Amino acid sequence: MSFAAMLVHVDEAEGTSARLIQAVALAEGFHAALIGLLSVDANDSAWVYRHADGRRERQAPERSVAEACEQARHSFDTATETATFPVDWRVGEGTPEEAMLCEGRLADLLIVGQPRAIREDSGMMFRAQRRFVASVIIGAGRPVLVMPRDASVSTNGTRVVVGWNGSRESARALHDALPWLARAESVDIVQVLQARRHHRFEASPGSYAMAWLSRHGIHASLTELVAEASAEVGALLLNFAHRRGADLIVCGAYGQGRLREDILGGVTDTLLRHTQVATLLAH
């Protein structure tokens, strides 16, 4: 099993150049085709047709969208100009989420940017970006690699930390990460036990993940940590990854449901906010 094609989301936001650099390195390492996707929402607001100068007002956004498209295409072409692997460029239709869900069927791995760091007065921007990433994770049917904002961060996946809670989402993420795990120098499975939580009989222990990987010829180590509250789980996982010098985190996403995590927070939300390494999420 390997990645035959990767799709990277391209936009005009800060951090896109770093994402492209990392995506090109990954495609080259896996000998995979790389698809660049620009998503443009072409739907007109209703006020345009009620405004006296609606036609003129409409033309300005159209020009800015065209300029953004040209800039995004230029960034992708520049990043891939010396590529030794197949490349493709696509412009999606509908909202960015709809474009990613549609075009994502062409790829084995989807690459998006980490939601931008926020100040207290700019929470709306973070929430919009998080909704985009969450929609892709939940709806695409593909693993999603969230690239950190720092272009200098390695995404080789030689030291991998796997977050495991025995759920369907954990099993899906472990399976989707096989191409990385098969060539990693070290694989750490981290199971965070919650001190005050009742045992779930359907949840598989971390030893099952180790046994499954061993049947694929992959040796993994198991570490069990204890969290006093569910809010600590994500932070414990990130701290462990930092201590181990991990360059890839693998984790199931939205196991409690997206709405619950939006309200109460959760592991996925913590990773999206604070991860400093590439993070593979699967639902």
N, C-alpha and C positions, 0 to 999 in steps of 0.2 A: 504494500500500500504506500502511495506517495501522493504528493500534490502535483497534479498535471497542469492546473491553471489556478492563478490567483487573481483576485479582483481588488483593486485599490480605489478607495473613494477619493476623488480629487475635487477640491474647491478652492476658493480664494482666501480661506481663513488662515490665520497665523499657524504655522506648524505643518503646512502641506508639503513644503520642500523637504523637511525632515522625514515625513512619512514616505515620500517618494524615494528618497535615498535608501531607507530601510527596506521598502518593498522591492526595489531593484536588487538589493543584496540577497534578499530571501529567494526571489525568483531564480537568480543565478545559482544559488546554493542548492536549490532543489531541481534545477533544470526544468522549471515550469514556465508556461506562458504567463505573461502579465497583461491584464486588462485594466486600462484606466477608465474610470467612469466619472463623468461630470453630470450632476443631476440639477436640472433647472426646472423650477415650478413655473409653468407658462400660464397658469390660470389667472385671469384678470379679476380684480376686485370689482364688485358691483357698482361702486361709486363712480368708476371711470365712465360708465354709460349715462350717468345722471348729471355729471358735471358739464358745465357749458364749454369748457376747454378740455373735455375728456380726451379727445384725440391727441392734442398736444401733450397733455400730461402723461399719456400712455407711451409716447415716443421716447421720452427721457429714460424711463426704466428699461425699455427695450434696447436702447443704445448701451446702457450700463451692463445689461445682461450679456450682450454681444461682446463687449470688452472683456468681461469676466471669463466668458467661454474661450476667447482667444488667448488670454493670459494663462488659463488652466491648461489648455492644449500645448502652449509653448513650454510650460513647466514640465509636462509629461514627456514631450519630445526631447527636451534637453536632458532629462534624467535617464532616458532610455536610448540616447543616440549611439552609444557604443555597446548596446546589449547584444549578447550572443544567443539570446532566447527569443521566441516569438512574442511580439507585442501587438496590442490592439487598442483602439480608442473608441469609446462609445459615449453618446450623449443620451441620457435617460429621459423619459417622459413622466409627467406627473410630479408629485412631491418628491423630495430627496428620499424619503422612506420607500415610496412606491417604486422609484427607479432602482434602488438597491435590492429590493425584494425581487423584482422582475429580472434584472440583469444578473443578479447573484446566482441564478440557476446555471449560469455558464461556468461557474468556478467551483473549486474544491475548498477554497479558503477566501474569506472576505477580510479586507484590511481597512480599518477605520482609525481616526484619530481619537486620542483621549479627550474627553470634554475639557474645555479650557478652564484653567485655574480662575477662581472668581474672588471678588471682594464681596463684602456683605451687601453692597448696594447693586450688585449685578447678578443676583441669583437667577433672574429670569433667563439670562443667556445660558447659564449652566444647565438649567432644567430643560431648555429646548434642545441643547446638544445631547443631554442624557436621554431624552425621549427618543431622539433619532437613533442613538446606539442601541437602546433597549428594544426598539421596534425591529431593528435588523437582527439582533440576537434571537429574539423570540420568533420572528416570522420567516427568516430566510431558509431555515432548514440546513444551514451550513455553519461550521465553526467560525467565530469572529475573532480576529486578532486585533486587540486594541493597542495601538502604538503609543508609547510615551511621547511627550512633547519634546524631549531632549534628543537631538539628532545624534549625539555622541554615544548614546546607550547602545550596547551590543544586542542584537536580536538573533544570535547564532543558535540559541537553545541548547548549549552544551551542558549547562547546569540547570536542571528543571525541578521546580517544586510543584507538586500536585496537591491541591486542596481536595480532601475527600471527606464526605459525610455519609457515604453509603447510599445515596439517592440515585434516582434515574438520571438526573442532570450530571452527577459526578461520573457515572458510568459512560454517559454520552461524551463528556469532555475527555475522559481517559482514552476512549476509542478514537476520537477525532485527532488526538495529539500523537497517535502512534508514529507517524513519519518523523517527528522530532524525537520522541522517546527512543526510537530504534537506533539513533545515532548520537544520543546524548552521552556525555562522559559520566554524569551522575544523575540519578532520579530519586528524589525524596518525596515520599507520600506522607502528607501531614493530615492527621485526623484530630480535629479539635473536639473534645468531649465537653459537653455542657453539664456542669455539676448539678444543676437543679432541673434537668430535663428528664422526662420519663423515657424509658427505653422504647425504641421503635423497632418492632420485630422484622419489618420489611427492609430495614437499613442494613446493608452489608458492611461487615467490619473491614478495616484497612488491610487485614491479612488477605482478604479475597482479591483486592486490587493487586497486591503483590503476586499472588498465585496466578492471576490472569496474565499479568505482564511476563511472568517467568515462562509461560507457555508460548510467548512470542519471542523468547530469547532475551528478555530485558530484565536485568537485575535492578531491584529498587530497595531502598531502605524505608522503614516505617518509623515515624515519630508520632507519639500521642501527646497532645497538649490539653490542658484543662482550662476552660473559660468559665468565669463566674456568671456571666450574662451573655446572651446572644450577640449583643452589640460589640463584644470584645473579639469575636471570632475573626473578622476581617483583619483587624489590627495585629492579632497574633500571627496570622498567616503572612502578612507583609513583613513583620519583624523577623520571622524565621527565614523568609526568602532573602532578606538583607544580610543576615548573619551568614548564610550559606553562600553569598555572592551569586545568587541565581540570576540568570539572564532570561528566564521564561517562567511564568506562572500559569498553571493550567487549573481551571476551576469550572464547575457547573454554575449556571447562572439562573437567577430568579426561581429558585426552588420553592420559595414561600409565596410566589406570585408577585407580579410587578407592582400592583397597587399597594400591597402590604409593605413592600420595600420602599415605595415612594413616600409612604406615610411614616413608617417606623424606622426606616433604614434597614440595612442588611449587608451581607458579605459583598454582594455585587456592587452595591452603592459605594461601599468603602473602597473596593478595588478601583472603580472608575474614578473616584476622587483622588486617591492617594498613591496608586501604583507608580513606581519609577522604572519598571521594566516592562517589556512586552508581556501582555496577558491574553491568553487564549480562553475564551468564554464560549460555552455551548449550553443549549437549553434542551 
